[in-house]
Amino acid sequence: MGSKRAMLGNGLGDVLDGMIARHNRFIDLFTGSASVAWHVAQHYPIKTLAFDLQSYSTVLAAAILQRNSPVYPDQIWNDWYSRALIQFESFSAPLSSEVDVAFVDKARAWGSEFDENCLIHAYAGHYYSPVQAAWIQALRNTVPAISPNREVCLAALVMAASKCAAAPGHTAQPFQPTETAIKYLQISWQRDFCADLYAALTLIAPLHARVVGEAHVGDANEVASRLRTGDLAFIDPPYSAVQYSRFYHVLEAISVGSTSPVFGVGRYPPLNERPSSQYSQRTTSLRATEDLLNTLASRGVSAIITFPDHECSNGMDAKMIKDVARGLFKIKTHSVSSIFSTLGGAATKKTGSRLARLKADEMILCLEPK
């Protein structure tokens, strides 16, 4: 995905600053890592709502949007850690100072003894070491029950899990104990999960919205039908022909707390349980975009759209979106440089490559009702 966090300091922040004051609510329809929703909620006295098809995204958004005061990380951590430690010790996770094929086999055998719906069974010996998987399970089982501590802790758990995952970039597939990849497995497995979690907790704790907002799992096109005049929608739709749920299924399971029996090298849940977006299919991406913009225009909603200024693997580019919007809105266009993950998408006509990351321009369209 494009780095919206970087774009906030590279043009997007100025665009938001110029449009937000004229609107009553800010609606992030594809919140992803929630960096834009976090930014708006913290800096502007406007109610911010965030939506995404994936739960882990709304977990990240809720940690900031759904409170308007800081929380105290040390008190939260001490109570949480004490509860989780009892469960962690009961799991008796195997230890090893060196990760080799024999220990990977041992780790996977240990994980397989747990219930097939639990996180340890799904990921121990694959994305996480036995110790890391045991901590993830114990901490997820003992997350605080009361808001806002619950939302803050869940977000910190997802952030730490993302940082520790033994996978090249996203969690589509874990590193394997091959001659070339096992060193990366060892690096990831040696990370102190609790230290990464505490760092995430202390990062999130002082941050909060100026006006309490909301975060929900939801389809952007359906949500758009409930918006109203005075709303400003932020639209950063998928650009890959591969479903994003393939790359974030581990974080999704951790945010939910369990998974159906997994399969394959990637430890995927069943395909019918992974969220599917029309925007990540070449046959439906343009129609979904047309439907969304028509709905927003009919309801008098303003919008900011960001999209790569080149053909993407889902068949879309920024010019196509601009052409759709031209008959519906008054348009102002901005362009910024960015770096994108290709998410394993097919080579484009322009680049002819499948590089993991791609430097390119991104177009920002500012749309106002006619």
N, C-alpha and C positions, 0 to 999 in steps of 0.2 A: 504494500500500500504506500501511497505517497506520504512523505513525512509532513503532516499538518503541523506538528510542533515546530518544525523548522520554518515552515511557511508563515507562521504567525509573526515571525520577525523579519519576513522577507516579502512583505506586501499584503498578505492576508489580514494581518492585524490592523493595518490602515483601512482596508476595505470595511472590516467589521466596525471600526470606530466611526466611519462615515455613515453607516446605515442603521446601526442599532438604536440611536437616539430617537429615530422617527417611528419606532415600533413598540408594541406592547409585550410581545413574547418572542423568545428565540427558540426555534424548534430544530434540533439536530436530528435529521431523519436517518442517517447512516453513521451512527456515532463512533463505531470502531474502537479505537483506543481512548476515545473520549477527550482527547487533548483540546479540541475546539470548544466543546461544551464546558470543560473545566475553565478554560480561559475566559469565556463570556460570563459564566456564573460568578467568577471571582472578581471581575473588573467592572461589571455594569449592574445597575439596579434594575434588572429585568428578569422576569421568571424564565428559567431555562428548562426545556424538556428535551430528553434524549431518548432515541429509539434505535433498536437494532434487531435483526433476526436472531442474534446470538446472545445468550445470557451473560457470558463473561464480559461483553461490552457494556451492558447495562449495570453490571456489578461495579465496574470501574467508574462509570458515570455517577451512580448513586452515592458513592463515597463522598463526593463533593457537593453535588447538586441538592441533596436532600437534607442539608443542614446549613444553618447560618451562624455557627459558632465553632470554635476549635474544640478538639477533644484532647485528652491527656494520655499520650502513648505509653508512658512507663506504667501507669496504673492498669491500663488495659492489658499490656503485655504480661505483666506479672501474674495477673489473675488467669489469663488465657493459658500461659505457659504451664502454670501449676496444674490446671485441669488436663491439658494435653499430655504432660509428662507421664501421668499414670497410665494412659492408654499406650503411649509410645513404648514404654518399658514392657508392657504386656505383649507386644508384638515380637520381641526378641529378634530384632533384625540382625542378620549376619554382617560382620565387619571384615574389611581387608584394607591394608595400606596400599596394596598394589592391585590394579584392575587388570586381570588377564582372562583368557578364555574360560579357564576353570572357575574363576569367581563369578563371571557373568552367568555361566550355567547354574552355579549354586544359587545366585540371586534370583534367577528366573524360576528355579524349582521351588524356592522358598515362597515367592509371590504366588505361584500357582496353587498353593495350599489354602489360600484365602477364598472367600466367597467370590464368585465370578463377576458380581456386580460392583465390587468395591475397587477403590483406586489402587490399592496395593496389587491386587491380582492383575489389573490392567497394565500397570506401568512399571512396577518394580523389576529391575534387571533390563529395562528398555530405556525409557526416557529418564529414569531416576535410579539412583542406587537404592539398595534396601533401606538404608537409614533415612535417606531423603523421602522415599515413598512412605515409610512409617510415620515420619513427622507430618507429611501432607495429610495422611489419613487421620492421624490423631488430632491435628489442628482443625481440620475440616469438621470432624465430629464434635468438637468442643467450641465452635465459634459462638461468641456471645449471642444471646437470644433477643436482646433489646436494642432498638435503634437509639442513636446512630452508631453505636459501637459495632453492631453486627455488620453494617455496610462497610465501615472502615476496615474491619478485619478481613472480610471477604475480598475486598479489593487488594489489600496487602498480600493476601495469600495468592491471588492470581498473579500479581506482579512478581513475587518471589519465584513462583512456579515457572513463569516465563523465563526468568533470568537463569534458573538452574537447569532447564531442560537440555538434555544431551541430544541436540538436534541442530542441523545447519540452518539457522535462521528462524524457521517456523517449525511447528510440531507436525509436519506431514509424515516424517519418518525419523526414527532415532538413529544415532550412530550405531554401527555394528562392530563387534569385536574382531575386525579384520586387521591385517598387518598395518595398513595405512590409517585406519580410523580409530583404532583403540586408544591412541594417545588423546584424542579429543573426548572420548568417552571418560577417560580417567580424569581429565581436567574438569569436566562437568560434574562428575560424581564426587569429586573432592570438595565441591563448594559446600559451605556451611549454610544449610537451608534456613535455620533459625536466624542466623546473622542477616541474611538477605531479607527475610521477612521483617525483622525488627527495623532494618533500614527503610523498607517500604512504608512501614507503619509510622515511623517518625517523619517521613516525607509528607504523607497524606494528612496526618493529624492536625496541623495548624491551618490547613487550607479549607475554605468553606465558601459557599455561595453568599452573595449579598442579599438575594431573595430566594427563599426556599423553592426548589423546583422538583422535578420528577424524572425518573428513568424507568422505562418499560421495554419489554420485548414486544416488538411490533413490526409489521410490514409497512414500509414507507408509503406505498400507494394507498393503503387502507387508512393510515394515519392522516394523510393529506386530505382525505375526504371529510375530516372532522376539524380542519383548521379554519381560521376566520380572518376577515380583514383586520389588519393591524399586526398580524403575525409575520415574522421573518424566518423563512425556512433555510437551513443550511444543508446543501446537497453535495455529498462526496460519494457518489455511487461506485460500486465495484467496476473494475475495468478488465478483470481477468476472465477468461472462458472456463477457468477451473473454479469450482465452488469454494468460497472462503472457508466454509466449515471443514473442508479437508485439511486446512492448515492450522486450525485453532481448536480441533476437537478435544485435545488434552485440557486446555484451559476451560473449555466449555464443561467438561465432566467435573473438573475441580470446582467450578462455580456452582454447579447443580448439586454436587456431593456424591454422585454415583454414576455408573455407566452401564449400559447393557453389555452382555458378553462381547468382547472385542475380537477382531480377526486381522490377519495379515501382518506384514512387517511393521506397518504404521500403527498397529493396535487400534484400528478404527472401530467405532460402533457401527451397527447396521446402517446402510445407506438411507433407509426410509426414516431414520431418526435424526439425520443431519439436516439442518436448515438448508433450503435450496432457494436461490434468488434468481428471478427472471433476468436480472442484470448481468448474470454470469453465464448466459447462454446466447450464442450468436443469433439464434433464430428468434429470440424474444427481447433482446436488450433494447433495441430501438423502439419497439412498441411500448415497453414498460416506461421508457423515458417520455415518450409522447403522452401516454396516459397520465403520468405524474404531472407534467407541466400543464396539460389541459385542466386537470383538477385544480391545481394551485391558481391558475389564471381565473377560472370560473368562480373561485372563492375569494378573490381579491387579495391573495397572499403574495408578498414579495419574497425573493429568493436570492441566495448566493450559491452558485454552482462552481465547483472546482473539478477539472478533468484534464488528463494529459493531452498535450497538443500534438498527438501523433496517433496513428491507428493502433489500437490495443487488441489483445487477443480475443476479446468479446465482440470485435467488429466495430466498435465505437471510437470516435475521436471527438475532440472539443468542437470542431466545425459542425459536425452533424447535430450536436446538441444546440449550438447557436442557431442553426437553420430552423430547428423545431421551435425554439423560443421566439424567433423574430416576429412571427405573426401573432404572438400572444402577449408580449411584454415590451416595455421600453428597456433597452439593453445598454449597459456600459461594460466594456471589456478591458481586462488587465491581464498581463502575462508575467509570470515569475519562473525562475529556474528552480528545479527540484531534482531529487533522486528517488527513483521508484524501485521497489522490489517487483520483479516480473512474475513472482508467484508461480514460476515454472511454466508460464504461458508460452504459447507457440511463438516462433519468430515472427516479427512484423515485416511488412514489405520494406519499410524504411531502414530498419537495422539489420535484417537478415540474420539475427542472432537470438540465442536463448540465454543471454547473460543473466546472472542472478540479480544484478542491480543495473539500472539504466538511468543515465543522466539525460534529462529532457526538460522542455518547457512545459509549464502547466498554465492553462487558461482559467481565469476567474471571471465568471459572468455575473454581473449584478442586474437583477431583473426586478423591475417595478411594474405594477399593474398599469395597463393603458387607461 
